[in-house]
């Protein structure tokens, strides 16, 4: 697999680009780039990876990432099937980090923007009215030209900077330590786990794929993911469990086996460790939110 470690999304003459992306599935490669990125999922479902963060995503997912923060929106398996008629759509803005230069951020008027930039280094998920306002602006920005497009972008940045409707994604200690060739290897890891998490994960098999011993693979993986490989696998399994719990088609015991856990007790333990609540509490919370809405 020949996947670049880092992508460049802007030409030297561009301040930012806006893309309305349609495809059968989202880019399945783990990557990062030197630009800020605003991403709104209009259509599609799957698992979102931002730094060391793993969680499900669906329509309405609005994420702001800072420069060189690794990320990946991995579509569900159904999107990759041969006869699939499913499609995805995302509205994405990439903008030059020099637009929010350090000298500018030191000015008193940019206090809120400076805070936003620091948070973006971990990745931010916006929701509520903030998501709705930015959704409208993203749908209209493609119609603008010249400096009017910059004004629309600044409006979006201002809304994010003054919003309290967000969650930070990566952990405070996350640090991008990727080097040449790492993205290709980590993409292989992501693809293998996403394809096999419902069954027993063979650590020796994935290590062999990367021409490593199991011990060297574990040492290699931890600093790049900021977690152990077993924690990474469990987060993907719990992310899938969250989606199944919201669909209400399975009982909790069925969900635990569907997600690759051999025992219900281990499923409950891992779910509470990662989601800070039990599977039953999670399902009840979602049903309450639905009722309130």
VENHU-V269701 format. One record per residue. N is the residue number from 1. RES is the residue in three letters. PHI is phi in degrees with one decimal (none if undefined). PSI is psi in degrees with one decimal (* if undefined). OMEGA is omega in degrees with one decimal (none if undefined). Layout:
N;RES;PHI;PSI;OMEGA / N;RES;PHI;PSI;OMEGA
This chain:
1;UNK;none;126.6;-179.5 / 2;UNK;-110.4;91.6;-178.3 / 3;UNK;-118.6;127.9;-178.7 / 4;UNK;-67.5;146.6;179.2 / 5;UNK;-69.9;-31.9;-175.9 / 6;UNK;-140.3;140.5;-179.1 / 7;UNK;-111.1;149.8;174.9 / 8;UNK;-114.5;121.3;-173.6 / 9;UNK;-105.3;-11.9;-179.5 / 10;UNK;-119.4;148.6;170.8 / 11;UNK;-87.1;164.2;-179.9 / 12;UNK;-59.6;-20.7;-178.3 / 13;UNK;-91.2;-3.1;-175.0 / 14;UNK;-106.2;138.4;172.3 / 15;UNK;-88.1;-39.6;175.0 / 16;UNK;-158.5;160.5;174.5 / 17;UNK;-128.1;145.3;175.3 / 18;UNK;-113.9;132.6;-179.8 / 19;UNK;-129.2;133.5;171.9 / 20;UNK;-105.9;99.6;-167.9 / 21;UNK;-99.0;119.3;172.7 / 22;UNK;-111.7;136.1;175.8 / 23;UNK;-166.6;163.9;177.8 / 24;UNK;-63.1;-29.6;177.5 / 25;UNK;-157.8;161.7;-179.2 / 26;UNK;-74.9;158.0;178.0 / 27;UNK;-50.7;114.9;-174.0 / 28;UNK;-84.3;8.0;-174.2 / 29;UNK;-99.4;134.2;176.1 / 30;UNK;-71.6;121.6;-172.9 / 31;UNK;-154.2;171.4;172.7 / 32;UNK;-152.8;167.7;-176.9 / 33;UNK;-154.8;164.3;-174.1 / 34;UNK;-79.7;-0.3;-178.7 / 35;UNK;-97.6;157.5;166.7 / 36;UNK;-70.2;153.0;179.4 / 37;UNK;-139.4;132.2;173.2 / 38;UNK;-114.0;123.7;-175.5 / 39;UNK;-128.4;125.4;174.8 / 40;UNK;-118.1;120.3;177.6 / 41;UNK;-82.7;114.7;178.8 / 42;UNK;-89.9;-36.4;-179.2 / 43;UNK;-148.7;132.8;177.8 / 44;UNK;129.4;154.8;179.4 / 45;UNK;-138.2;155.4;178.1 / 46;UNK;167.4;-147.3;-178.8 / 47;UNK;-121.5;131.9;-177.6 / 48;UNK;-102.6;132.1;175.5 / 49;UNK;-120.0;121.6;176.3 / 50;UNK;-135.5;110.3;-174.1 / 51;UNK;60.2;-120.8;177.6 / 52;UNK;-100.7;14.6;-179.8 / 53;UNK;-92.0;137.7;176.9 / 54;UNK;-134.2;128.1;178.9 / 55;UNK;-162.7;158.8;175.7 / 56;UNK;-70.2;155.6;171.4 / 57;UNK;-134.7;159.1;176.9 / 58;UNK;-153.3;-172.1;179.9 / 59;UNK;-55.8;136.5;-179.5 / 60;UNK;96.7;-8.3;179.7 / 61;UNK;-61.7;118.3;-178.5 / 62;UNK;-121.7;115.2;-173.9 / 63;UNK;-126.6;138.7;175.2 / 64;UNK;-119.2;121.2;-179.6 / 65;UNK;-120.0;144.5;178.6 / 66;UNK;-85.4;175.1;-179.5 / 67;UNK;-58.2;138.4;172.5 / 68;UNK;61.9;25.2;174.2 / 69;UNK;-95.3;113.0;-176.8 / 70;UNK;-61.0;142.3;-178.7 / 71;UNK;-155.1;163.5;-179.6 / 72;UNK;-166.1;129.7;170.1 / 73;UNK;-106.3;106.7;-175.1 / 74;UNK;-99.3;113.0;-179.5 / 75;UNK;-63.5;152.3;176.6 / 76;UNK;-59.7;158.5;-177.6 / 77;UNK;-55.1;-32.7;-177.5 / 78;UNK;-58.3;-28.8;-178.2 / 79;UNK;-72.6;-21.1;-176.3 / 80;UNK;-96.2;-3.3;-178.9 / 81;UNK;-68.4;147.6;-171.3 / 82;UNK;-54.9;-44.3;-176.1 / 83;UNK;-100.6;20.8;-178.0 / 84;UNK;-65.9;137.9;174.6 / 85;UNK;-107.3;7.2;-179.8 / 86;UNK;-71.0;149.9;177.5 / 87;UNK;-135.5;161.1;176.2 / 88;UNK;-124.8;155.3;175.5 / 89;UNK;-146.9;136.3;177.5 / 90;UNK;-140.9;141.8;171.9 / 91;UNK;-101.2;121.5;-172.2 / 92;UNK;-131.6;136.0;172.4 / 93;UNK;-118.6;130.0;169.8 / 94;UNK;-111.9;126.8;176.7 / 95;UNK;-133.2;148.5;-174.2 / 96;UNK;-61.6;133.8;179.1 / 97;UNK;-66.3;-16.9;177.6 / 98;UNK;-73.1;-15.6;175.8 / 99;UNK;-63.2;-30.0;176.9 / 100;UNK;-118.5;63.7;-174.9 / 101;UNK;-67.4;157.9;-177.6 / 102;UNK;-60.1;-40.7;-179.1 / 103;UNK;-64.1;-34.9;178.7 / 104;UNK;-71.8;-41.2;-177.2 / 105;UNK;-68.4;-17.2;178.5 / 106;UNK;-78.3;-12.6;179.7 / 107;UNK;-72.7;147.8;-176.8 / 108;UNK;-58.5;-38.2;-177.2 / 109;UNK;-67.5;-15.5;-175.5 / 110;UNK;-105.0;20.5;-178.9 / 111;UNK;-56.4;-48.7;-178.7 / 112;UNK;-64.6;-38.9;179.2 / 113;UNK;-66.9;-38.4;178.9 / 114;UNK;-61.5;-41.4;177.8 / 115;UNK;-64.8;-40.3;178.5 / 116;UNK;-60.9;-44.6;-178.8 / 117;UNK;-62.1;-41.1;178.7 / 118;UNK;-64.2;-41.0;178.0 / 119;UNK;-66.6;-36.1;-178.0 / 120;UNK;-62.2;-23.4;177.8 / 121;UNK;-62.3;-22.2;177.5 / 122;UNK;-101.7;-11.0;-174.8 / 123;UNK;87.8;137.9;-177.3 / 124;UNK;-130.4;136.3;174.9 / 125;UNK;-109.2;120.9;180.0 / 126;UNK;-102.4;148.8;-178.2 / 127;UNK;-145.1;-176.9;174.7 / 128;UNK;65.5;-144.7;-178.7 / 129;UNK;-62.6;-33.3;178.2 / 130;UNK;-59.8;-46.8;178.7 / 131;UNK;-60.5;-42.5;-178.2 / 132;UNK;-65.1;-42.9;179.5 / 133;UNK;-64.2;-44.6;-178.5 / 134;UNK;-69.4;-34.6;176.0 / 135;UNK;-55.8;-47.6;179.9 / 136;UNK;-61.7;-43.6;-179.3 / 137;UNK;-66.8;-38.8;179.3 / 138;UNK;-65.9;-37.0;179.1 / 139;UNK;-68.6;-24.2;-177.6 / 140;UNK;-98.6;-17.6;-172.6 / 141;UNK;-67.1;-28.7;-179.9 / 142;UNK;-67.5;-18.0;-179.3 / 143;UNK;-86.0;-14.5;-177.7 / 144;UNK;-87.0;159.7;178.1 / 145;UNK;-134.7;158.6;175.9 / 146;UNK;59.5;-141.1;-174.2 / 147;UNK;-68.0;-22.6;177.8 / 148;UNK;-61.6;-30.4;176.6 / 149;UNK;-68.0;-38.3;177.5 / 150;UNK;-63.0;-41.4;179.8 / 151;UNK;-60.8;-43.2;177.8 / 152;UNK;-61.1;-42.4;179.0 / 153;UNK;-62.8;-43.2;179.4 / 154;UNK;-64.2;-34.0;174.8 / 155;UNK;-60.6;-44.9;179.8 / 156;UNK;-62.3;-45.3;179.8 / 157;UNK;-61.5;-41.3;179.6 / 158;UNK;-63.6;-41.8;178.0 / 159;UNK;-61.8;-45.0;179.3 / 160;UNK;-63.4;-41.3;-176.3 / 161;UNK;-66.0;-27.3;-177.2 / 162;UNK;-102.8;9.4;-177.9 / 163;UNK;-95.4;147.2;171.1 / 164;UNK;-109.6;3.9;-177.9 / 165;UNK;-93.7;72.9;179.8 / 166;UNK;-153.3;157.5;171.1 / 167;UNK;-121.7;138.7;172.9 / 168;UNK;-82.3;142.5;-171.1 / 169;UNK;-99.0;-72.3;-178.7 / 170;UNK;-66.5;156.6;179.8 / 171;UNK;-71.1;156.3;-178.2 / 172;UNK;-56.6;-30.6;-177.2 / 173;UNK;-89.6;4.4;-176.9 / 174;UNK;-68.4;137.2;178.9 / 175;UNK;-140.8;127.4;179.7 / 176;UNK;-73.1;110.0;-178.9 / 177;UNK;-111.2;18.7;-177.0 / 178;UNK;-66.4;143.1;176.6 / 179;UNK;-126.8;179.6;-178.1 / 180;UNK;-53.5;128.7;178.5 / 181;UNK;89.5;-15.1;-178.3 / 182;UNK;-64.5;-38.8;-177.4 / 183;UNK;-61.5;-39.9;179.1 / 184;UNK;-63.5;-44.4;-179.3 / 185;UNK;-66.4;-43.6;-178.6 / 186;UNK;-69.4;-30.7;175.2 / 187;UNK;-64.2;-39.1;176.9 / 188;UNK;-63.1;-40.6;178.7 / 189;UNK;-63.7;-48.0;179.6 / 190;UNK;-58.0;-47.3;-176.4 / 191;UNK;-64.3;-42.0;-179.7 / 192;UNK;-63.2;-47.4;-177.7 / 193;UNK;-66.9;-42.3;-179.6 / 194;UNK;-64.5;-28.1;-179.7 / 195;UNK;-86.3;-16.3;-171.8 / 196;UNK;-128.3;3.3;-172.6 / 197;UNK;-65.9;-19.1;179.9 / 198;UNK;-76.5;-11.5;177.7 / 199;UNK;-121.8;-175.9;179.2 / 200;UNK;-68.6;127.5;179.0 / 201;UNK;-82.5;122.6;-179.7 / 202;UNK;-89.9;101.3;-177.0 / 203;UNK;-62.0;-39.8;-179.3 / 204;UNK;-66.1;-32.1;-179.6 / 205;UNK;-68.9;-43.9;-179.9 / 206;UNK;-69.9;-33.3;176.8 / 207;UNK;-64.9;-41.7;178.4 / 208;UNK;-62.6;-38.5;178.1 / 209;UNK;-56.8;-33.2;-178.2 / 210;UNK;-98.4;9.9;-179.5 / 211;UNK;58.5;44.0;179.3 / 212;UNK;-130.1;162.1;168.0 / 213;UNK;-81.3;165.2;179.7 / 214;UNK;-62.8;-37.3;179.9 / 215;UNK;-66.2;-46.2;-179.5 / 216;UNK;-67.2;-34.0;177.7 / 217;UNK;-64.1;-44.7;179.7 / 218;UNK;-62.0;-39.8;177.5 / 219;UNK;-67.2;-35.8;-179.8 / 220;UNK;-70.0;-43.2;-171.6 / 221;UNK;-70.6;-43.8;-170.3 / 222;UNK;-57.0;-49.7;-178.8 / 223;UNK;-68.8;-23.5;-179.0 / 224;UNK;-83.9;-26.8;178.5 / 225;UNK;-104.9;-9.0;-178.2 / 226;UNK;62.3;29.3;178.8 / 227;UNK;-166.8;165.0;176.7 / 228;UNK;-73.6;162.2;179.1 / 229;UNK;-65.0;-39.1;-179.9 / 230;UNK;-64.2;-38.0;176.7 / 231;UNK;-64.7;-41.8;178.8 / 232;UNK;-59.0;-47.0;179.2 / 233;UNK;-62.9;-43.2;-179.4 / 234;UNK;-65.1;-35.1;178.2 / 235;UNK;-65.6;-38.7;177.3 / 236;UNK;-66.2;-43.1;178.8 / 237;UNK;-62.8;-43.6;179.8 / 238;UNK;-68.6;-34.8;175.7 / 239;UNK;-60.6;-41.4;177.3 / 240;UNK;-67.6;-38.2;178.8 / 241;UNK;-62.2;-38.7;178.4 / 242;UNK;-58.7;-43.2;179.7 / 243;UNK;-64.0;-41.9;-179.1 / 244;UNK;-68.6;-35.7;178.7 / 245;UNK;-64.7;-32.5;-180.0 / 246;UNK;-76.7;-26.4;-179.0 / 247;UNK;-77.6;-24.1;175.0 / 248;UNK;62.5;26.2;178.4 / 249;UNK;-93.9;-15.7;-177.3 / 250;UNK;-127.5;153.1;170.0 / 251;UNK;-82.1;171.2;-172.6 / 252;UNK;-64.9;-36.1;178.4 / 253;UNK;-63.7;-42.7;178.6 / 254;UNK;-63.7;-40.5;-179.1 / 255;UNK;-63.7;-39.5;-178.1 / 256;UNK;-60.2;-42.2;179.6 / 257;UNK;-75.0;-33.6;177.9 / 258;UNK;-63.9;-26.3;-177.3 / 259;UNK;-97.6;6.3;173.5 / 260;UNK;96.1;9.0;177.8 / 261;UNK;-92.8;134.7;-176.9 / 262;UNK;-80.9;-23.9;-179.9 / 263;UNK;-132.8;147.7;178.4 / 264;UNK;-66.0;-36.3;-179.0 / 265;UNK;-63.9;-40.4;178.1 / 266;UNK;-68.1;-38.7;176.8 / 267;UNK;-59.2;-49.3;179.9 / 268;UNK;-60.2;-40.3;-179.2 / 269;UNK;-65.1;-48.6;-178.0 / 270;UNK;-67.4;-37.4;179.4 / 271;UNK;-62.0;-46.3;-179.1 / 272;UNK;-66.6;-35.5;178.1 / 273;UNK;-63.1;-41.2;-174.6 / 274;UNK;-88.9;-41.1;-175.5 / 275;UNK;-98.1;-4.7;-179.9 / 276;UNK;61.7;24.7;173.9 / 277;UNK;-163.3;163.8;179.7 / 278;UNK;-77.9;162.2;176.4 / 279;UNK;-56.9;-40.1;180.0 / 280;UNK;-65.8;-41.5;177.5 / 281;UNK;-63.2;-38.7;179.0 / 282;UNK;-63.1;-46.3;-180.0 / 283;UNK;-64.1;-43.2;179.4 / 284;UNK;-63.2;-39.6;179.1 / 285;UNK;-62.0;-43.7;179.8 / 286;UNK;-64.6;-42.1;179.1 / 287;UNK;-63.6;-36.5;177.9 / 288;UNK;-65.6;-42.1;179.4 / 289;UNK;-62.4;-43.0;178.2 / 290;UNK;-59.9;-43.8;-179.0 / 291;UNK;-65.4;-41.4;179.7 / 292;UNK;-62.6;-40.5;179.6 / 293;UNK;-65.5;*;none
